[in-house]
Amino acid sequence: MADRRLADLIRDLDVKLDEQERRRSTGAEPEPPSLDRTISDAADRFLLQHGSMGEDGVYRGNLAHGTWRKYRSSLRFLISFVNRPGSRRWPM
């Protein structure tokens, strides 16, 4: 039962994607905005959402300063790992 439902959903999605591609190729539908995102962009958005250091050197945010610093440090390690030479690009 679940396999049949999954197959039906996949078929419906394929039909919708084919229709969108056909409309896009004829110019009837504008190109969707790019969804390319990087780990670095996501980390920056996360940190800005929870706090930031002002130009005066004072932390402002909804997390404790120590917690925010630990997040920032961990995310920097993650970014350096992902951006190392030879790393594989993964879609987000």
Rosetta constraint file for C-alpha pairs under 8 A:
AtomPair CA 1 CA 5 HARMONIC 6.33 0.50
AtomPair CA 2 CA 6 HARMONIC 6.09 0.50
AtomPair CA 3 CA 7 HARMONIC 6.12 0.50
AtomPair CA 4 CA 8 HARMONIC 6.20 0.50
AtomPair CA 5 CA 9 HARMONIC 6.24 0.50
AtomPair CA 6 CA 10 HARMONIC 6.17 0.50
AtomPair CA 7 CA 11 HARMONIC 6.13 0.50
AtomPair CA 8 CA 12 HARMONIC 6.17 0.50
AtomPair CA 9 CA 13 HARMONIC 6.17 0.50
AtomPair CA 10 CA 14 HARMONIC 6.14 0.50
AtomPair CA 11 CA 15 HARMONIC 6.28 0.50
AtomPair CA 12 CA 16 HARMONIC 6.29 0.50
AtomPair CA 13 CA 17 HARMONIC 6.09 0.50
AtomPair CA 14 CA 18 HARMONIC 6.10 0.50
AtomPair CA 15 CA 19 HARMONIC 6.25 0.50
AtomPair CA 16 CA 20 HARMONIC 6.21 0.50
AtomPair CA 17 CA 21 HARMONIC 6.09 0.50
AtomPair CA 18 CA 22 HARMONIC 6.13 0.50
AtomPair CA 19 CA 23 HARMONIC 6.21 0.50
AtomPair CA 20 CA 24 HARMONIC 6.02 0.50
AtomPair CA 20 CA 29 HARMONIC 7.54 0.50
AtomPair CA 21 CA 25 HARMONIC 6.07 0.50
AtomPair CA 22 CA 26 HARMONIC 6.39 0.50
AtomPair CA 23 CA 27 HARMONIC 6.21 0.50
AtomPair CA 23 CA 28 HARMONIC 5.07 0.50
AtomPair CA 23 CA 29 HARMONIC 5.48 0.50
AtomPair CA 24 CA 28 HARMONIC 5.87 0.50
AtomPair CA 24 CA 29 HARMONIC 4.83 0.50
AtomPair CA 24 CA 30 HARMONIC 6.41 0.50
AtomPair CA 24 CA 31 HARMONIC 6.86 0.50
AtomPair CA 36 CA 91 HARMONIC 7.92 0.50
AtomPair CA 36 CA 92 HARMONIC 7.63 0.50
AtomPair CA 37 CA 41 HARMONIC 6.45 0.50
AtomPair CA 37 CA 42 HARMONIC 7.26 0.50
AtomPair CA 37 CA 92 HARMONIC 6.72 0.50
AtomPair CA 38 CA 42 HARMONIC 6.36 0.50
AtomPair CA 38 CA 92 HARMONIC 7.63 0.50
AtomPair CA 39 CA 43 HARMONIC 6.11 0.50
AtomPair CA 39 CA 79 HARMONIC 6.58 0.50
AtomPair CA 39 CA 82 HARMONIC 7.83 0.50
AtomPair CA 40 CA 44 HARMONIC 6.18 0.50
AtomPair CA 40 CA 79 HARMONIC 6.01 0.50
AtomPair CA 41 CA 45 HARMONIC 6.20 0.50
AtomPair CA 42 CA 46 HARMONIC 6.09 0.50
AtomPair CA 43 CA 47 HARMONIC 6.16 0.50
AtomPair CA 43 CA 75 HARMONIC 6.31 0.50
AtomPair CA 44 CA 48 HARMONIC 6.09 0.50
AtomPair CA 45 CA 49 HARMONIC 6.04 0.50
AtomPair CA 46 CA 50 HARMONIC 6.56 0.50
AtomPair CA 47 CA 51 HARMONIC 5.97 0.50
AtomPair CA 47 CA 52 HARMONIC 7.01 0.50
AtomPair CA 47 CA 68 HARMONIC 7.47 0.50
AtomPair CA 47 CA 71 HARMONIC 7.71 0.50
AtomPair CA 47 CA 72 HARMONIC 6.93 0.50
AtomPair CA 48 CA 52 HARMONIC 5.80 0.50
AtomPair CA 50 CA 61 HARMONIC 5.54 0.50
AtomPair CA 50 CA 62 HARMONIC 5.61 0.50
AtomPair CA 50 CA 63 HARMONIC 6.25 0.50
AtomPair CA 50 CA 68 HARMONIC 7.50 0.50
AtomPair CA 51 CA 59 HARMONIC 7.15 0.50
AtomPair CA 51 CA 60 HARMONIC 5.49 0.50
AtomPair CA 51 CA 61 HARMONIC 3.64 0.50
AtomPair CA 51 CA 62 HARMONIC 6.18 0.50
AtomPair CA 51 CA 63 HARMONIC 6.86 0.50
AtomPair CA 51 CA 68 HARMONIC 7.11 0.50
AtomPair CA 52 CA 59 HARMONIC 5.80 0.50
AtomPair CA 52 CA 60 HARMONIC 5.58 0.50
AtomPair CA 52 CA 61 HARMONIC 6.24 0.50
AtomPair CA 53 CA 57 HARMONIC 5.83 0.50
AtomPair CA 53 CA 58 HARMONIC 5.65 0.50
AtomPair CA 53 CA 59 HARMONIC 4.42 0.50
AtomPair CA 53 CA 60 HARMONIC 6.25 0.50
AtomPair CA 54 CA 58 HARMONIC 5.34 0.50
AtomPair CA 54 CA 59 HARMONIC 6.13 0.50
AtomPair CA 54 CA 60 HARMONIC 7.09 0.50
AtomPair CA 59 CA 65 HARMONIC 6.66 0.50
AtomPair CA 61 CA 65 HARMONIC 7.82 0.50
AtomPair CA 63 CA 67 HARMONIC 6.39 0.50
AtomPair CA 63 CA 68 HARMONIC 6.11 0.50
AtomPair CA 64 CA 68 HARMONIC 6.30 0.50
AtomPair CA 65 CA 69 HARMONIC 6.18 0.50
AtomPair CA 66 CA 70 HARMONIC 6.24 0.50
AtomPair CA 67 CA 71 HARMONIC 6.25 0.50
AtomPair CA 68 CA 72 HARMONIC 6.12 0.50
AtomPair CA 69 CA 73 HARMONIC 6.07 0.50
AtomPair CA 70 CA 74 HARMONIC 6.09 0.50
AtomPair CA 71 CA 75 HARMONIC 6.02 0.50
AtomPair CA 72 CA 76 HARMONIC 6.14 0.50
AtomPair CA 73 CA 77 HARMONIC 6.44 0.50
AtomPair CA 74 CA 78 HARMONIC 6.30 0.50
AtomPair CA 75 CA 79 HARMONIC 6.10 0.50
AtomPair CA 76 CA 80 HARMONIC 6.14 0.50
AtomPair CA 77 CA 81 HARMONIC 6.15 0.50
AtomPair CA 78 CA 82 HARMONIC 6.17 0.50
AtomPair CA 79 CA 83 HARMONIC 5.98 0.50
AtomPair CA 80 CA 84 HARMONIC 6.09 0.50
AtomPair CA 82 CA 87 HARMONIC 6.20 0.50
AtomPair CA 82 CA 88 HARMONIC 7.92 0.50
AtomPair CA 83 CA 87 HARMONIC 6.58 0.50
